[in-house]
Structure formats: structure tokens, C-alpha cells
Amino acid sequence: MNHKGPIRMELEAKSYAFCTCGLSQRMPFCDGAHKGTEHRPAVHACERAGAAVVCGCRKSGNFPWCDGSHKGAPPEGEA
């Protein structure tokens, strides 16, 4: 599932493996679909629980967090 814009979500204080290939069916999280490619998940430890805006386009310079690189695409779930 390929998202084009930011994904607003609640995260727990734990480590997450974020998809970098765009092939995951569990975006923005890695589901192992990258196997056989050069891609690897971006593992990030969230230090505290709360709302987050995660990059869905995988172009952020601050991945896994959205930095606006998607150029104005609406957040997932908003149109």
C-alpha cells in the first residue's frame, strides 16, 4: 500500500520498524515485503507515547517523521 502523504497516528513508547520500500501492506510499518530487495526497514525508538505524523511518501529528510516533502498531499484519512 503506497501512501503519498503524512499519516497521523498514535504511537506507543517502544521501537518500530518503518517501511522504506513502499511494498508493505501494513504501512507505515515494515511487514518484510522488502525481502529480496536492497531495502531495509528504518528502526526507530519512540521515547514517549502520543500523537505523531509519520512520513507516508518515504521522501522525508527526517524519516520516519513527516517534514512536508510530499508537497501538500492531504493526510491519510482526510480528503
Buried (B, 14 or more C-beta within 10 A) or exposed (E): BEBEBBBBBEBEEEEBBBBBBBBBEEBBBBBEBBEEEEBEBBEBEBEEEEEBBBBBBBBBEEBBBBEBBBEEBEBBEEE
